[in-house]
Amino acid sequence: MAMTGFRRSVVALTVLIATGVVAILVVVSHVLLSRVTDADAHDLARTRAEAVAANVTVKGGRVVLTENGSEAMDEVAWVYADGRLIDGNVPASVVRRVEELADSERSQTATVRDSLLYARQVPVDGHHVMVVVRVDLTPYETSEQRSLTLSLILGGLTIVLAGGVAHLVVHRALRVVHEMAALADDWGHHEPGRRFNLGVPRDEFGELGQTLDRLLERVDNALADERRLTDEIAHELRTPLTVLRGEAQLAQLSGDPVPPEAVLSEVDRLDAAITTILRAARARTDEGTRCDLRSAARQAIGGRAVEVAFPAKIEVAVARDVAVSLLSPLLENGLRHAKTRVWITARNQGAAVVVDVLDDGPGIDPADVERVFEAGVTGGDGYGLGLPVVRRIAASAGVEVRAIADGRGHVEVTLPAVDALT
């Protein structure tokens, strides 16, 4: 429906422009033709008047014509001497206007009905001589009418042709767009890796192909992100569920009840995993929030043995629960791999606050700096929320997190600052 509306708009605009152009051309051509025919009529009148004036002479004190004109000329050319008609037959329909021209003192023209009248003064000593001729304008007007009719017909055909061509061109162009959109949609569902790959755009269709390639890339990334989320959920939830199942099976075999503390502990861990993963998916809605990083760190630490080296007050531009969800799994991983000590520090770095979570464990192998963020890599026999979900939360909240291979356990989190360290 949208394409049909667009096609209709383009065709209507084309027809409107073509109509305007044709109207201008018809008017201009008609005006030019009218001027040409008018100039031809005046030229013919002057030629006739000059031919008749050349035959005027004086004999015996009287003005006469040396040659008698034909009868046809008598109907279109008349000679007046001293106010008296001496040659020609003036039709009754124009006799009054012809006599007025004959009595004038200068050469001039006048239009009467479908005729052009031209009066020319003939210099004759002692006499007032005027030659008046008539040119029939009917043939000129007929020619103009025919030309105007032909121009209107040709103009109408041009408008129709322009509309038809516009409709055809737009239809073909939109068909290409429709086919490209259909292919892109189909690829997005079944073959997200396919692309148009039209190269450097040379026209609008090349730009469209490039845009659709970017769209498909985003769809592919979204699908990959969804798969990663599924993998992370499976990985992060499997361990607490396995512990719960193992405790239940052990109790079943031994006949002893399952310790409530063990069940509650694992359920809490399971709840924390689910909550954190949900926060990772919703972290983008926390834009514009802020929190006290020291307070969030204390909440993340809980009752665990972690040293804190923070300023008295420091605020970051992330939600409190996001900060807790970032720091808690990092501290848990540190405690799992540390020998004797885990500590957390914060420092101001321009418009950001850098938090370092450190432990005195074996550290991260330089070859595994990026791999530790992959689902399924926990780096030990413990369990917890792991670095993959941490990175997901960080990416969603606009926070940077990276592992550092410096001979100890070290993860660096860069948060947007609200106020400078005090």
C-alpha positions in Angstrom: 0.0 0.0 0.0 2.9 2.4 0.9 4.6 1.7 -2.4 1.4 2.2 -4.3 0.9 5.5 -2.6 4.5 6.5 -3.4 4.0 5.5 -7.0 0.8 7.5 -7.3 2.5 10.6 -5.8 5.5 10.4 -8.2 3.2 9.9 -11.2 1.0 12.8 -10.1 4.0 15.1 -9.6 5.3 14.1 -13.0 2.0 14.9 -14.7 1.8 18.2 -12.8 5.2 19.2 -13.9 4.6 18.1 -17.5 1.3 20.0 -17.6 3.1 23.2 -16.4 5.8 22.8 -18.9 3.4 22.1 -21.8 1.2 25.0 -20.8 4.1 27.4 -20.8 5.3 26.1 -24.2 1.8 26.4 -25.7 1.4 29.9 -24.5 4.8 31.0 -25.6 4.5 29.4 -29.0 1.0 30.9 -29.5 2.3 34.4 -28.6 5.3 34.1 -30.9 3.1 32.8 -33.8 0.6 35.7 -33.2 3.5 38.2 -33.5 4.8 36.6 -36.6 1.4 36.5 -38.3 0.7 40.1 -37.2 4.1 41.2 -38.7 3.3 39.3 -41.9 -0.1 41.1 -42.2 1.5 44.5 -41.7 4.3 43.8 -44.2 1.7 42.8 -46.8 -0.3 45.9 -46.1 2.7 48.2 -46.5 3.7 46.3 -49.7 0.3 46.8 -51.2 0.2 50.5 -50.2 3.7 51.1 -51.7 2.7 49.4 -54.9 -0.4 51.6 -55.3 1.4 54.8 -54.2 4.0 54.2 -56.9 1.2 54.7 -59.5 -0.1 58.0 -58.2 0.8 61.1 -60.2 -0.6 64.5 -61.1 -1.9 65.3 -64.6 -3.5 68.6 -65.5 -3.6 69.6 -61.9 -5.5 66.5 -61.0 -4.3 63.5 -59.0 -4.7 60.3 -61.1 -3.3 56.7 -61.2 -1.0 56.0 -64.1 -2.2 52.4 -64.3 -5.6 51.0 -63.6 -5.6 48.3 -61.0 -7.5 45.1 -61.3 -11.0 44.6 -59.9 -9.6 42.6 -57.1 -7.3 45.4 -56.1 -10.3 47.8 -56.1 -11.7 45.8 -53.2 -8.6 46.0 -51.1 -6.9 49.3 -52.1 -8.3 52.8 -52.3 -6.9 56.2 -53.2 -8.1 59.4 -51.7 -7.1 62.9 -53.1 -8.1 66.0 -51.2 -10.7 64.0 -49.2 -12.3 62.5 -52.4 -12.1 58.8 -53.5 -10.5 58.7 -56.9 -9.9 54.9 -57.2 -11.3 51.7 -55.7 -14.7 50.5 -54.3 -14.9 50.7 -50.5 -17.2 48.1 -48.9 -20.0 49.6 -46.8 -18.8 47.7 -43.7 -15.5 49.6 -43.5 -16.3 52.9 -45.4 -16.6 55.0 -42.3 -13.2 53.9 -40.8 -11.5 54.1 -44.3 -12.7 57.7 -44.7 -11.3 58.6 -41.2 -8.0 57.2 -42.1 -8.0 59.0 -45.4 -8.6 62.3 -43.6 -5.7 61.8 -41.3 -2.5 63.6 -41.7 -0.1 60.7 -41.1 0.3 57.0 -42.0 -1.4 54.6 -39.5 -3.1 51.3 -39.1 -6.4 50.2 -37.7 -8.3 46.9 -37.2 -11.9 46.5 -38.2 -13.5 43.2 -37.6 -11.4 40.6 -39.5 -9.5 43.2 -41.5 -6.3 45.2 -41.1 -6.5 48.7 -42.6 -3.3 50.6 -43.4 -3.3 54.3 -44.6 -0.2 55.6 -46.2 0.3 59.3 -47.1 1.7 59.9 -50.6 3.7 63.1 -51.0 2.2 65.1 -53.9 2.8 68.9 -54.1 -0.4 70.9 -53.4 -2.5 67.8 -52.7 -3.4 65.6 -49.7 -3.2 62.1 -51.1 -3.8 58.9 -48.9 -3.6 55.3 -50.0 -5.7 53.0 -47.8 -5.3 49.2 -48.2 -7.0 46.3 -46.5 -5.6 42.9 -45.5 -7.9 40.0 -44.6 -6.9 38.6 -41.3 -9.0 35.5 -41.5 -6.3 33.2 -43.0 -3.9 34.3 -40.3 -6.4 33.7 -37.5 -7.3 30.3 -38.9 -3.6 29.4 -39.0 -3.2 30.5 -35.4 -6.2 28.4 -34.3 -5.0 25.3 -36.1 -1.6 25.8 -34.6 -3.0 26.2 -31.1 -5.3 23.1 -31.5 -2.3 21.1 -32.7 -0.2 22.3 -29.8 -2.9 21.4 -27.3 -3.2 17.9 -28.8 0.5 17.3 -28.8 0.8 18.7 -25.3 -1.9 16.4 -24.0 -0.2 13.4 -25.6 3.1 14.6 -24.0 1.5 14.7 -20.6 -0.1 11.3 -20.9 3.3 9.9 -22.2 5.2 11.5 -19.3 2.7 10.0 -16.8 3.0 6.6 -18.4 6.7 6.6 -18.5 6.9 7.8 -14.8 4.5 5.0 -13.8 6.6 2.4 -15.7 9.9 3.6 -14.3 8.7 3.9 -10.7 7.0 0.5 -11.0 10.2 -1.1 -12.1 12.3 0.7 -9.5 9.9 -0.2 -6.7 9.9 -3.8 -7.9 13.6 -3.9 -7.4 13.2 -2.4 -3.9 10.5 -4.9 -3.1 12.6 -7.8 -4.2 15.6 -6.6 -2.2 13.5 -6.1 0.9 11.9 -9.6 0.5 15.3 -11.2 0.1 16.7 -9.3 3.1 13.7 -10.4 5.2 14.1 -14.0 4.1 17.9 -14.0 4.8 17.3 -12.4 8.2 15.1 -15.4 9.1 16.9 -18.3 7.4 20.4 -17.1 6.2 21.4 -14.2 8.4 25.0 -14.5 7.1 24.1 -13.6 3.5 24.6 -10.1 2.2 24.1 -8.2 -1.1 27.7 -7.0 -1.1 27.1 -4.5 -4.0 30.4 -2.7 -3.3 30.8 1.0 -3.2 27.3 2.6 -3.8 27.1 4.2 -7.3 23.4 4.9 -7.2 20.4 4.8 -4.9 20.0 1.1 -5.2 23.6 0.6 -4.1 22.9 2.7 -1.1 19.8 0.7 -0.4 21.8 -2.5 -0.7 24.4 -1.1 1.7 21.7 -0.1 4.2 20.1 -3.5 4.0 23.5 -5.2 4.5 23.9 -3.1 7.7 20.4 -4.1 8.8 21.1 -7.8 8.2 24.4 -7.4 10.1 22.4 -6.0 13.1 19.9 -8.9 12.8 22.8 -11.4 12.7 24.4 -9.8 15.8 21.0 -9.8 17.6 20.6 -13.5 16.8 24.2 -14.3 17.9 23.6 -12.2 21.1 20.4 -14.2 21.8 22.3 -17.5 21.3 25.1 -16.3 23.6 22.5 -15.3 26.2 21.0 -18.8 26.0 24.4 -20.4 26.4 25.2 -18.1 29.4 21.9 -18.9 31.1 22.5 -22.6 30.6 26.0 -22.4 31.9 25.3 -20.1 34.9 22.2 -22.0 36.1 23.5 -25.5 35.6 25.9 -25.5 38.5 23.6 -24.5 41.3 20.9 -26.8 40.0 23.5 -29.6 39.9 24.5 -28.9 43.6 20.8 -29.0 44.6 20.3 -32.3 42.8 23.4 -33.7 44.3 22.3 -32.7 47.9 18.9 -34.2 47.3 20.3 -37.5 45.9 22.8 -37.7 48.8 20.0 -37.2 51.3 17.9 -39.9 49.4 20.7 -42.4 49.6 21.7 -41.7 53.2 18.2 -41.3 54.5 19.1 -38.0 56.2 17.2 -34.8 55.5 18.7 -32.2 53.2 20.3 -29.4 55.3 18.1 -26.3 54.9 21.1 -24.0 54.9 22.5 -25.8 51.8 19.2 -25.6 50.0 18.7 -21.9 50.8 22.3 -21.1 49.8 21.9 -22.7 46.4 18.5 -21.2 45.9 19.9 -17.8 46.7 22.7 -18.3 44.2 20.2 -19.4 41.6 18.0 -16.4 42.3 21.0 -14.1 42.0 21.9 -15.7 38.7 18.4 -15.2 37.2 18.2 -11.6 38.6 21.6 -10.7 37.2 20.8 -12.1 33.7 17.6 -10.2 33.6 19.4 -7.0 34.6 21.8 -7.6 31.7 18.8 -7.6 29.3 17.3 -4.5 30.9 20.4 -2.5 31.7 19.8 0.0 28.9 16.7 1.3 30.7 18.9 2.6 33.5 20.3 5.6 31.5 20.4 8.8 33.5 20.7 7.1 36.9 23.5 7.4 39.5 24.7 5.7 42.6 27.3 5.8 45.4 29.9 3.4 44.3 31.2 2.8 47.8 27.8 1.8 49.1 27.2 -0.5 46.0 30.6 -2.2 46.6 29.7 -2.9 50.2 26.5 -4.5 49.1 28.3 -6.6 46.6 30.9 -7.7 49.2 28.3 -8.7 51.8 30.0 -10.5 54.6 32.9 -11.7 52.5 36.6 -11.0 53.4 37.4 -8.3 50.9 39.6 -5.3 51.4 38.2 -2.0 50.2 40.4 1.0 49.2 37.8 3.6 48.1 37.6 7.3 48.7 35.0 8.5 51.2 32.4 9.3 48.5 32.4 8.5 44.8 29.4 8.5 42.5 29.1 6.8 39.1 26.5 7.3 36.4 25.0 3.7 36.6 22.1 2.3 38.6 22.9 0.8 41.9 21.7 -2.7 41.1 23.8 -2.7 37.9 26.9 -1.8 39.8 26.2 -4.5 42.4 25.6 -7.0 39.6 28.9 -6.1 38.0 31.0 -6.3 41.2 29.5 -9.2 43.0 30.5 -12.0 40.5 33.9 -10.4 40.1 34.5 -10.6 43.8 33.2 -14.1 44.0 35.5 -15.2 41.2 38.4 -13.5 43.0 37.6 -15.3 46.3 37.4 -18.6 44.5 40.9 -18.2 43.0 42.7 -16.1 45.6 45.4 -17.7 47.9 44.9 -15.3 50.9 43.7 -12.0 49.8 41.1 -10.2 47.7 40.9 -6.4 47.5 39.0 -3.7 45.4 40.2 -0.2 44.6 38.8 2.8 42.7 40.6 5.7 41.0 39.6 8.7 39.0 40.6 8.7 35.3 39.3 11.8 33.6 35.5 11.5 33.1 35.5 7.9 34.3 36.0 5.9 37.5 38.2 2.8 37.2 37.5 0.0 39.7 40.1 -2.8 40.0 39.1 -6.1 41.5 42.3 -8.0 42.5 43.4 -11.2 44.1 46.7 -12.9 44.9 45.8 -16.0 43.0 47.6 -17.4 39.9 46.1 -14.7 37.6 45.1 -14.9 34.0 47.2 -16.4 31.2 47.8 -13.7 28.6 46.4 -16.1 25.9 43.1 -16.3 27.9 42.5 -12.5 28.5 39.6 -12.4 26.0 38.7 -16.1 26.3 37.7 -15.8 30.0 34.6 -13.8 28.8 33.3 -16.7 26.8 30.5 -18.8 28.1 31.7 -22.1 29.6 35.1 -20.7 30.8 35.1 -20.3 34.6 38.8 -20.9 35.3 38.5 -23.2 38.2 36.3 -25.7 40.0 34.0 -23.2 41.6 30.8 -21.7 40.3 29.2 -18.4 40.1 28.0 -15.8 37.6 31.3 -15.7 35.7 32.8 -13.1 33.4 30.5 -13.6 30.3 27.4 -12.3 32.1 29.5 -9.5 33.6 30.6 -8.4 30.2 27.0 -8.5 28.9 25.8 -6.3 31.7 28.7 -3.9 31.1 28.0 -3.7 27.4 24.3 -3.0 28.0 25.0 -0.3 30.6 27.8 1.4 28.6 30.5 0.2 30.9 33.9 -1.3 29.9 35.3 -4.4 31.6 38.5 -6.2 30.8 40.8 -8.8 32.2 44.5 -7.9 32.8 47.3 -10.5 32.7 49.8 -9.1 35.2 50.6 -12.2 37.3 47.6 -11.9 39.6 43.9 -12.0 39.4 42.9 -8.6 38.0 39.7 -7.4 36.3 39.3 -3.7 35.5 35.9 -2.0 35.3 35.6 1.5 33.8 32.4 3.3 34.9 31.2 6.8 33.8 31.8 9.3 36.6 29.3 11.7 38.1 31.6 13.6 40.5 35.4 13.6 40.8 37.0 11.5 43.6 37.2 13.4 46.9 
